[in-house]
């Protein structure tokens, strides 16, 4: 995997970012083979796309002040909500920027951000069993594959198995 010449950064979404994301998520090519869920509602607002609160949020991934994707996180509950929660992260790098090392950089930055600014002990990620690039990237960043979630995601007329990965604060 090449190391990007220019490092990526994370920042809050801006109103001016919304058309970039609208275009990126509006086709199979833009969304990617493992994240195309069909056409969605056009014109999502900044509040829908980028609000940061106690339940999660989304940050823009940028290189040289150019938006190349987004990194988001949301709360997952594994028992009593007050004590048994973790962050689940998701990443989207725009089609023309994939395979350049920005995904791993973005995940490392997001993990650092979440461990520095929240009390989370666990961060998890889920990826399609066929998405080998995502699996390699998660392993490279330090995530551990925990198992298979059978028929966990409905996409393009059928159920898809998913791998679940985790990274603990103590890892």
Buried (B, 14 or more C-beta within 10 A) or exposed (E): EEEBEEEBBBEEBEEEBBEBBBEBBEEEEBBBEBBBEEEEEEEBEBEEBBBEEEEBBBBBBBBEEEBBBBBBBEBBEEEEEEEEBBBBBBBBBBBEBBEBBBBBBBBBBBBEBBBEEEEBEBBBBBBBBEBEBBBEBBEBBEBEBEEEBEEBBEBEEEEBEBBBBBBBEEE
